[in-house]
């Protein structure tokens, strides 16, 4: 019967329903649906629905009606300050992780395979060690009598010892250490794919090293830089551990505020609104990434066409 | 090979810089392991005298650590089982079938990796609080599975892609049923991937802090939550030893994955390290 059915393309509702029925009765499709069902159901119940109920709670007024009251609260006074602090620390961290990651990834991409493998091991292994433990390591290192201050004092570094804990310096150092493996991995993947003969070609045409770096190398790495920068910024936004342990009062981030509102003040609506704001900021970041990517592709296509 | 020859000065600068950055990554870990054997548990690096005392103290009478450790192990074991079941079925659906709305399913599966964890934790709290399930190990494991299953799916998809589908077809053509093919052909070939996915699920749960923090009660506290509480509120010098144990667990897990990868031998096994989620996600879409 299926063979005799008219070719698809006739878009009457009946034909469409028939085609859908045929797709669903196909063995491979049925097999796929059966296998996809567990994970989809699971995530709908334990991931999508909870986030949806968070959204509803953030819009629920005390009388049960819809309200934007909680969002207005989030953008006022101390809460607004915490939001801005979160954005500032995330920006500082992702910028630092990007610059440091760039230096390390470009150094590794020039090593022989053996040394590159060993160096990548030092990048990857910490990535799989609990961030909590690594943060504790930084607390030991950066204390007033910690290794870093002792070394700096012994070297008679001007101004040493420094206050490196419970302020923004500490938070940015700790958070950068957590984000660094991401940026290194993303940048390394891009840099390994670069044809280094292009750099030699530019040199043969008389370009200086700075010009080569600026006009050839950086544009080739640019997609990776955008990816790594936006991704580490997004991951920072909702980050809790390091700022909570290494920051002072002025480094409270949104995640800490949510934690406090839920655990100590029983203020679920306000916490939900803050959570949804974080979620929207994340979506904005991902959207930006997508737009930049298609813009970059368009630019490259135009470059090859002309 | 045509190469732009690096200058000596540039080479030295880059090497020194790279060494410093690698130190930056390794130092916090080294300092914990070394300090955990030192007489003075806080600072004093390198220690002037050595001891195993902090490790012994962990298992002394009245210590809270053994309970936290066994709860974490239990939760991690449950998470591993959930995550492997979900991961294997999802990977099969995504790699081995015609799935309607495939990219939507794939996006849903990967979404937990980029959504801020505080949002996931808050949502789970709102789900489990009315059900009076706060503090139950199964609730914590169900929450951890949200984070662990995407990693398992990524690893197992790479594994399945590396297995020649014609082997399965050949077995089927000789009369093996679907279940027999899976048990006798696919499963043995996918074993290294399953081991890797299982280990990473376990580690994800064992180290997870934020969801546990939201879903725990006063009596049920996982190891990372206990470590956090000690660091934030009270001083217990054996926390350094616990941290060193957490490091050891992670390193052993990575070593086991490396062994599974070696034993896996043939086929494309690059997918055994779940570093690709970050790469895959930032690319925005999957390359088929």
HADDOCK unambig.tbl for C-alpha pairs under 7 A between the chains (distance, minus, plus):
assign (segid A and resid 28 and name CA) (segid B and resid 97 and name CA) 5.20 0.50 0.50
assign (segid A and resid 28 and name CA) (segid B and resid 98 and name CA) 5.68 0.50 0.50
assign (segid A and resid 29 and name CA) (segid B and resid 97 and name CA) 6.08 0.50 0.50
assign (segid A and resid 29 and name CA) (segid B and resid 98 and name CA) 4.83 0.50 0.50
assign (segid A and resid 29 and name CA) (segid B and resid 99 and name CA) 5.62 0.50 0.50
assign (segid A and resid 31 and name CA) (segid B and resid 97 and name CA) 6.68 0.50 0.50
assign (segid A and resid 32 and name CA) (segid B and resid 93 and name CA) 4.37 0.50 0.50
assign (segid A and resid 32 and name CA) (segid B and resid 97 and name CA) 4.95 0.50 0.50
assign (segid A and resid 32 and name CA) (segid B and resid 98 and name CA) 6.18 0.50 0.50
assign (segid A and resid 32 and name CA) (segid B and resid 99 and name CA) 5.33 0.50 0.50
assign (segid A and resid 33 and name CA) (segid B and resid 93 and name CA) 6.97 0.50 0.50
assign (segid A and resid 33 and name CA) (segid B and resid 99 and name CA) 6.48 0.50 0.50
assign (segid A and resid 35 and name CA) (segid B and resid 89 and name CA) 4.79 0.50 0.50
assign (segid A and resid 35 and name CA) (segid B and resid 90 and name CA) 5.89 0.50 0.50
assign (segid A and resid 35 and name CA) (segid B and resid 92 and name CA) 6.68 0.50 0.50
assign (segid A and resid 35 and name CA) (segid B and resid 93 and name CA) 5.16 0.50 0.50
assign (segid A and resid 36 and name CA) (segid B and resid 89 and name CA) 6.31 0.50 0.50
assign (segid A and resid 36 and name CA) (segid B and resid 90 and name CA) 4.97 0.50 0.50
assign (segid A and resid 36 and name CA) (segid B and resid 93 and name CA) 5.30 0.50 0.50
assign (segid A and resid 38 and name CA) (segid B and resid 86 and name CA) 6.16 0.50 0.50
assign (segid A and resid 39 and name CA) (segid B and resid 86 and name CA) 5.27 0.50 0.50
assign (segid A and resid 39 and name CA) (segid B and resid 90 and name CA) 6.15 0.50 0.50
assign (segid A and resid 43 and name CA) (segid B and resid 146 and name CA) 6.96 0.50 0.50
assign (segid A and resid 46 and name CA) (segid B and resid 124 and name CA) 6.89 0.50 0.50
assign (segid A and resid 47 and name CA) (segid B and resid 120 and name CA) 6.81 0.50 0.50
assign (segid A and resid 47 and name CA) (segid B and resid 146 and name CA) 6.91 0.50 0.50
assign (segid A and resid 50 and name CA) (segid B and resid 123 and name CA) 4.26 0.50 0.50
assign (segid A and resid 50 and name CA) (segid B and resid 124 and name CA) 5.86 0.50 0.50
assign (segid A and resid 50 and name CA) (segid B and resid 126 and name CA) 6.92 0.50 0.50
assign (segid A and resid 50 and name CA) (segid B and resid 127 and name CA) 6.08 0.50 0.50
assign (segid A and resid 51 and name CA) (segid B and resid 120 and name CA) 6.85 0.50 0.50
assign (segid A and resid 51 and name CA) (segid B and resid 123 and name CA) 5.18 0.50 0.50
assign (segid A and resid 54 and name CA) (segid B and resid 123 and name CA) 5.78 0.50 0.50
assign (segid A and resid 104 and name CA) (segid B and resid 18 and name CA) 5.15 0.50 0.50
assign (segid A and resid 104 and name CA) (segid B and resid 21 and name CA) 6.79 0.50 0.50
assign (segid A and resid 107 and name CA) (segid B and resid 14 and name CA) 5.98 0.50 0.50
assign (segid A and resid 107 and name CA) (segid B and resid 15 and name CA) 6.97 0.50 0.50
assign (segid A and resid 107 and name CA) (segid B and resid 18 and name CA) 6.32 0.50 0.50
assign (segid A and resid 122 and name CA) (segid B and resid 22 and name CA) 6.50 0.50 0.50
assign (segid A and resid 122 and name CA) (segid B and resid 26 and name CA) 6.66 0.50 0.50
assign (segid A and resid 123 and name CA) (segid B and resid 25 and name CA) 6.84 0.50 0.50
assign (segid A and resid 126 and name CA) (segid B and resid 25 and name CA) 6.87 0.50 0.50
assign (segid A and resid 126 and name CA) (segid B and resid 26 and name CA) 6.98 0.50 0.50
assign (segid A and resid 128 and name CA) (segid B and resid 250 and name CA) 6.50 0.50 0.50
assign (segid A and resid 129 and name CA) (segid B and resid 247 and name CA) 5.93 0.50 0.50
assign (segid A and resid 129 and name CA) (segid B and resid 250 and name CA) 5.69 0.50 0.50
assign (segid A and resid 130 and name CA) (segid B and resid 207 and name CA) 5.40 0.50 0.50
assign (segid A and resid 133 and name CA) (segid B and resid 243 and name CA) 5.61 0.50 0.50
assign (segid A and resid 134 and name CA) (segid B and resid 28 and name CA) 5.67 0.50 0.50
assign (segid A and resid 134 and name CA) (segid B and resid 29 and name CA) 6.13 0.50 0.50
assign (segid A and resid 137 and name CA) (segid B and resid 28 and name CA) 4.10 0.50 0.50
assign (segid A and resid 137 and name CA) (segid B and resid 29 and name CA) 6.09 0.50 0.50
assign (segid A and resid 137 and name CA) (segid B and resid 31 and name CA) 6.28 0.50 0.50
assign (segid A and resid 137 and name CA) (segid B and resid 32 and name CA) 5.65 0.50 0.50
assign (segid A and resid 138 and name CA) (segid B and resid 28 and name CA) 5.44 0.50 0.50
assign (segid A and resid 140 and name CA) (segid B and resid 42 and name CA) 6.93 0.50 0.50
assign (segid A and resid 140 and name CA) (segid B and resid 43 and name CA) 5.75 0.50 0.50
assign (segid A and resid 141 and name CA) (segid B and resid 28 and name CA) 6.96 0.50 0.50
assign (segid A and resid 146 and name CA) (segid B and resid 43 and name CA) 5.89 0.50 0.50
assign (segid A and resid 147 and name CA) (segid B and resid 45 and name CA) 6.44 0.50 0.50
assign (segid A and resid 177 and name CA) (segid B and resid 25 and name CA) 6.41 0.50 0.50
assign (segid A and resid 186 and name CA) (segid B and resid 279 and name CA) 6.13 0.50 0.50
assign (segid A and resid 196 and name CA) (segid B and resid 3 and name CA) 6.68 0.50 0.50
assign (segid A and resid 197 and name CA) (segid B and resid 2 and name CA) 6.00 0.50 0.50
assign (segid A and resid 197 and name CA) (segid B and resid 3 and name CA) 5.91 0.50 0.50
assign (segid A and resid 199 and name CA) (segid B and resid 4 and name CA) 6.33 0.50 0.50
assign (segid A and resid 200 and name CA) (segid B and resid 2 and name CA) 6.73 0.50 0.50
assign (segid A and resid 200 and name CA) (segid B and resid 3 and name CA) 5.58 0.50 0.50
assign (segid A and resid 200 and name CA) (segid B and resid 4 and name CA) 4.60 0.50 0.50
assign (segid A and resid 227 and name CA) (segid B and resid 282 and name CA) 5.74 0.50 0.50
assign (segid A and resid 231 and name CA) (segid B and resid 282 and name CA) 6.82 0.50 0.50
assign (segid A and resid 235 and name CA) (segid B and resid 116 and name CA) 6.86 0.50 0.50
assign (segid A and resid 238 and name CA) (segid B and resid 116 and name CA) 4.96 0.50 0.50
assign (segid A and resid 238 and name CA) (segid B and resid 117 and name CA) 6.58 0.50 0.50
assign (segid A and resid 238 and name CA) (segid B and resid 118 and name CA) 6.12 0.50 0.50
assign (segid A and resid 245 and name CA) (segid B and resid 232 and name CA) 6.60 0.50 0.50
assign (segid A and resid 255 and name CA) (segid B and resid 118 and name CA) 6.08 0.50 0.50
assign (segid A and resid 275 and name CA) (segid B and resid 119 and name CA) 5.28 0.50 0.50
assign (segid A and resid 279 and name CA) (segid B and resid 115 and name CA) 6.71 0.50 0.50
assign (segid A and resid 279 and name CA) (segid B and resid 116 and name CA) 6.81 0.50 0.50
assign (segid A and resid 290 and name CA) (segid B and resid 284 and name CA) 6.48 0.50 0.50
